[in-house]
Amino acid sequence: MPRTVLITGATGTVSTALMDALEGAEVNLRALVRDDSKADGLRARGAEVFVGDLDEPGTLP
């Protein structure tokens, strides 16, 4: 059974490298982003995208 991995700040450099490292692993990727307009590449990689900001709890799903 695949594990679910949530990556915060998913459009950043470190998170992009983490997604590269997880490619091919049996995981369900979820990505938290602040700006949905930057998330198309994440969706193309199969990530389920959530929009929110950790500094603003009311924006979190």
Secondary structure, DSSP 4 states (H G I P E B T S, - for coil): --EEEEEESTTSHHHHHHHHHHTTSSEEEEEEES-GGG-HHHHHTTPEEEE-BTTBGGG--
